[in-house]
Amino acid sequence: STQSTWGKHASSVMKLVTWNVNGLRSVAMQYKSLAALLEKLDADIVCFQEAKISADQLDSAVVSVPGYEAFYSTCQTRKSYSGVATYCRVSATPIAAEDGFTGMLSHSSDSVISELRSHNLDHYGDLYDLFSREELLAFDHEGRCIITYHEKFVLLNVYFPLGASDERDLFRRQFCKAIQRRCDALIAAGHQIVIVGDVNICHREIDHCDPEKSCRDNMLQSFGQTFGRQWLSALLDSETGQFVDSFRHFHPNETGCFTCWNTLTGARQTNYGTRIDYILATRAFFSENFLDCIIQPDVEGSDHCPVRAILRPQPDTSGRPLPTLCARLKFLSGARQSTLLPFLRSTTSNGILPPIVQLDETSLKTEVNVSNKKKRPANDTLLAYFQRPKQTKLEPTQPPGPAIQLNASSHSRSICSLQSSWANLLSGSLPPPPCKGHNEASVARVVLKDGPNKGRRFFVCARPAGLRTNKLARCDYFKWAD
């Protein structure tokens, strides 16, 4: 799916990317910086899910990326959990933005309400009749949706919840129904919609590496029996549904096209995954604007990979006023500044914060030494204030009696052997037994799922998970450690 024809349109198209990064800061570090990551993705609009950045962590390094404007929805119930972010090139600046999809957060800001109303965007249908205020706030407080309104379409960047328990399954069902109601209201008002993100639903058997095993494990009589698959099927129904699955439209029969893999089992090596990340669009907008959609499994950094859509050129919106919820305005103004440096930096004449100059420890020390020709007390500089006080180094004393000469090599081996023995003794572990299928050392795992065996250790084949027909995949070896 990476060998697509979209490249021939690259100079005259809009490029839209969605990616569950499972921690935006950690992925950005793998690419040296967030700016480098965005350059690598090379898109006009980039939508991240599971950003895992709290509101107090939104500093200039995150929201002031040259050439882009950022829009965030952060989780308000847990720190460093969930969260979505949309980065728009200046040429794709939206006309408005909304935190969440229920309107409950927008109604607390007069300027946001004014923006939505002025562009005929404040449509919520029967949401307030079907759900309580507490339910609606719960949907938006987890930071699962940020909406940006563009000239020709409304973009919903969504991280759908996973129903890992009965309580969360109910939350997931209500979430899906509520966001569909909001989309219905916008469509009824004449808007075209694009939904991107981690939907956490593997739609059809072709989208799963091992659908038969999935049915057995979940005690399903048929693959499409789950609520999520039925809900998505209705949304994409060719006659009654209002959306198109852009990837499957262009690649209806392509197999092995997955977007998520279990990193704990090394499943990406054997492409033993699922397709749960989507770019969906209303039918009219899709037929008039979409040129292709591809999956990019070669782009690493997360347990998911990006999905990229190629659209016909959209209006250039450079120079338009920034929406109230633009992260640079929202989090880097007044008392909302969260780091020391923004307080010490001045803004340029156009109100844009200049880039932060990164100084290493050596350059900082050099600057301090140059500006202080006379020796100052240790706590007389800002840098020294944050340094730990030096500890007095005690010289070892020679014990009485004759010195004992040790051979360095044998002494080192003895220490390593002793450390290894103590580690095995304290952990209660023994060398892992060989698996039966390959006669290779197995690997120890721990049961994490709630139940009578939670916390219990076991051994499995160390090879990556995969189909039984794959000779490079793990065998079915299993043994309890106790």
N, C-alpha and C positions, 0 to 999 in steps of 0.2 A: 504493500500500500504506500510505501515511501517513493516508489518509482512511478510518480504521477506526471500528468501533462501540465500541472499547474504552473511549472516554472516558466513556460513560454509566455505567460501572461504577467509575469512578476513586475514588470516595469509600469504597468498601467492598471493595477487592480487594488482593491482593499483586501488586506490580509488580517484574518481574525484567528486568534489562538486561544485555546482553553487548556489549563493544566492544573491538576491537583498536585501541588508541590510538597505537601506534607511537611511544612515548615519553610517559609519563604527565605528567612535569613540564612538557614543552613544551605539551601540550594544556591543562593546568591554567592555565598562564600566559596562554593565549589567552582564558580565561574569568576572569582576574584571580586566581583562587585555586582550590585543590582543593575547598574548601567550596562555592564558587559553581558549579563544574562539577557536583558531585553534586546541588546544588539544581536546576540546569538539567535534569539527567537525571530527577529526580523518581521515584526507585524505592526499593523497600525493600531490594533486593539489587542491587548493581552489580558486574559482573565485568569486569575489564580484562585484556587480553592485550598482550604486548610492552610491559610497563611500563618496561623498561629501567632499573630502579633497582637498584643493588647494595646489599648488606646494610649497608655502611658509610654509605649515603646515606639510610637510613631514620631520619629525625629526627621531631620532634614535629609539624612542619608537614605531614608526609606521613601519619603514623599516628594523630595525635590530632585528628581532625576532629569537631567537636561533633555529637552525635547518631548517630555511626557507630562501629562497631568494624571494624578492618582486619585482613586475614589475607593474608600474602605468602609467595610462594615465589620466591626470587631465584636467579639463575644463579650457580653456584659455579665455573664453568670459564672464564668470560669476563666482564669488567666491562661494565656497562651493555648487557647483551644479554638478549633473551628476557624472562622474568619474568612472573608473573601475580599479580593482586591482587583480592581480593573484599572489598567494603565492605558491611557489613550494618547496617541501622538497628538501634538498640537494641531495638526491638520484634521484630526478627528475629534476635536473638543466637543463634548455633548452640550446640548442647550439647557439641560437640567439633570439632576441626579436625585436619587432617593435611597435612604438607608432602610433596608427591609422592603417588604412588599405589601404590608397590611395598611400602611398609612398612619399607624399609631405613633411611630417615631417622628414622622414628618409633621404631624399636627402640633408638635411641641415647638416648631420653628416657623415664625410668621414669614420669613424670607423664602423658605423652602415651599411653603404652601402657595405663596404668591407666584413663584416660578412655575409650579405645576399647573396652577389655574390659568396662568397666562398662555400656556401652550396646550390647554385642553387635556391635561394628563391626570387630573385628580378624579379618576373613575375607579370605584371599588366594588361595584355591583352589590350583591347581597351578602358580602362578607360580614357586615356588622349585624345582620339578622341571623346568620348561621353559627357564628362563633362569639364567645364572650370576650370581653376586653382582656381578661387574663390570658385566654388562649391565644389571642392575636399578639399580645406582647411577648408571650413565650416563643412564638414563631420567629419574631424579629430580634429578640434579646440574645440569641445564640450566634448572631453574626453570620447568617447563612445566605443572605441575598443582598446584592447591591444592584440598583437599576440605574442605567444611564440612558438618557433620551437623546437620540440623534435625529438628524434631519428627516430620514426616511424610515427609521425603524426604532423600536424600543428594545434595548438589550438587557436581559436578566442574567446576571452571573450568579449561579446558585450552587450551593453545596447541600444536597439533599441528605436528610438524616438516615441513619441505618437502624433498622428495628432489631437491636440485639437482645431486647427483653420484651416482655408483654407490654410494659409501660411505654417503652420507646417505640414499639411497633404501633401502638395507638397514636403516639405523637407523629410518627411518620405518615400514617394514613391521613390524619387530619391536615398535616402540612401539605401533602400532595393535593388534597381536595381544595384547600384554601388558595394555593398558588394558582391552581387552574381557574378558580373563580375570578381571581384578579386579572388573569390573562383574558378570560372571556369578556370582562368589563372593558378592558382596553381595546379589544378587537371590535366590540360592539360600538365603541366610540370612533372607529375608523383607523386605528393604529395597526401597523404591522409589527410582529414580534419575533425576536430571536432569543432562544433560551440556550445557554451554554453552561457546561459544568459537569461535576461528578454527580450523576443521578443515582448512583448506588443501586442500579437495576441492570441486570444482564438480560436483555430483552428476549432473544431467541436462541435456539440451540446452536446456531451457527456462530453466535457470539460467545460461546462457552467452550473451554478446552476439553471438558469431559462432562457433557450434559447427563449421561446415564448415571455416572457416579453422584452427581449433584442431586438427582432425583432420589437415589437410594439413601444418601446421607440425610436428606431432608424429608424422607418418607412421603414423596410426592408421586401420585399416579401419572401425572404428565408434567412436562417442563413448564408449561404456561399456567400452572395452577395457582401461583402465588398472587397476592394482591398487587405487588409492584409491577409484575409483568402484565397483568390484566389492565391495570391503570394506564401503563405506557402504550399497550396495544390499542386501547380506546383513543388515546391522544393522537396516535399515528394512523388510525384507520383511514384507508383510502377514500371511503365514502362519507363517513360521519366525523372523522377526526379533522382537526384544523392545522396539524403540524406535519412536517416532513423530517425524517431522519436523514440528514444530508449525506452522511457517509454511506449508508446503505442504498441511497438513491443512486449514487455514482458507482458503487461497488457492491451490487446486490448479492453476488455469489462468491465473493472472495473470502476464503477461509483463513484461519490463523491470525485474524486481525484483532488483537487484544490491546487494551490500554492500561491494565492493572495486573500485577503479579505479586505473589507472596514472597517477599524478600527473605523471610526467615528460612524458607525451604529452597532458596535459589531457583525459584520457578521461572525466572526471566531467562535463564540460560537455556531452558528447554521450551520456552514460549508456552508455558502451561499457565494460561491466564484467562481473563475475562474482558469483555468490552462493556464498561459501565460509564464511560465519559462520552458526552454527546454534544453535537451542535444541531439544534432543532430550529426550524423556522416555519412561520405561517406560509401556506401554500402559494399565495399570490406573490409575496416577497421573494420566496425561494425561486420560483420559476423565472422571475424577472432579473434576479441579481446573482444567484449562486452559479459558479463555474466549476467548482470541484471541492472535495473535502477529503483529506488524507489523515492517516495516523502516523506518528513519528516515533517509533520504538527505538530509534537510534539516539534520541535525545535522552540522556540519563540524568539522575540526580534525585529521583523520587521512586516510590513504588508504582507510580503512574507515569504515563508518557503524554506528551501534548497531542492535541487534535487540532488540525489547521483547516480552515475554510477559506476559499478564494472567492471573492465577490467582485462584481463589476465596480468601476470607480464610483465613489460616493462624493457628495459635495465637500469641498475644502472649507473647513470652519475655523481656520486660523484667525486669530484676532478677536474672536467673539468674547463677551464677558464670561468669566469663569462662574460655574454654578456655585451656590453657597456651600455645598458639601465637597467641593474640591479639597482634597486632604491638605494641600499646601496652605490653603486659607484657613481651614478648620483647625489644624493641629499646630501650626507654626505662627500663630498670632497671639499677642498678649500673654495672658497667664497660662495658656495651654502649652507653651513651650516646655519640653520635657528634658532637655539636656542643658548643660552649662554653656556650651559653645553658642547656641542661638542667642543667649542673653548678651554675649560679649561681641557678637558680630553685628555690623550695621548692614542695612539693605541698600541696594542700588537705587538710582533715580526712578526706575520703573517699578519699584516695590518688590523685585525678585531677589531672593536671598542669594548672595554669591556662594560659590562652591566652597566646601570645607577643605582647607589645606591639611593634608595628613602629615604629621611630623613624627618621626621615630624618636626613640629615647635619646639617641646620640645628638640629634639636631636640637632637641629641647635642652640638653645639658650645655651644648655649645652656646645657645642663645643666652642661657643664664650666666655662663662664665664671661661672655663678652660684655654683657650689660652690668656686670658687677666686678669691677677691677679690684676692689678691696674685698677681702675675705669676710663673708657675713656669717652670722650664726646659722645653724642647720635649718631652723624653722622660719628663716627670713624670706623664703621663696615659696611660691604656690606649689611648685613641683615637690619640694622637700616636705611640704606639709602633708602630702599624701603618701610619702614614702615611709616604710617601716624603720624604726630606729635600729641602728647597727647593734648587733649583739657582740659582747666581748668573747673572743675566741680563747678557750682555755687550752694551754699546752699540756699534752699528756705527760705524766710523770713516770719515770722508770721504776718499776717495782723492784724491791730488793731481791737479791739472789741472781744466779746466772741467767743470762739471756737465752731464750729458746729460739733457735733458728728454724724457720719453716720454709719448705719449698713452695714457691708461689703457685706453680701449676697444680700440684697435688692438693694444696690448701683450697684453691678455687673449686676444684672438682668436688672436694669433700663438702664444702659449703652448699654447692648446687644440689648434691645428692641429699643432704640433710634437709634443705628447703623443700625439695620435691617430696620426700618422705613425710615431712610434717604436713604439707598441703594435702596429700592423700589421706593422712590419718584424720586431720581435722574436718575435711569435707566428707569423709566416709565413702569416698569414691575409689573405684578400682579401674584399671585400664579398660577402656570400652571393648566389648567383645566384637569379633568380626561378624559382619552381616552374612547371611546364608547365600544370598544371590551372587555376591562378587568376592566374598572372602576378604573384604576390606574393613578397616576399623570403622565401627559405627560411631554415632554421635549422640550425646545425651541431651534430652529435652525435658521440660517440666510441664505438667498439665496446668493450664491457666484457666480453663473453663470451670465455672462453678459446678460443684457436684461432689460426690464422695471421694473422687480421686484428685481433687484440686491440690496442687503442690507436690504431687507424686512424680518421681523421676522415672524416665524410661529411655531405651535406646532404639534408634532407627537407623536405617541406611544413611550414610553421609552424603550420598549423591543428590543432585537437585530433583525436586518433584517433577513428574511427567507421566505421560501415558505408558502403559505397560509394554506397548509395542516399541517404545523408544529405548534402545540399548544403552543410551547414555544416562537414562533416568534411574532413580532409586528403585530398589527392589522392595518387596512388601515385608521386609524383616522388622520385627517388633519384639521387644523384651522389656519387662519391668525391671528397674534397677534393683528392687528389693526382692 
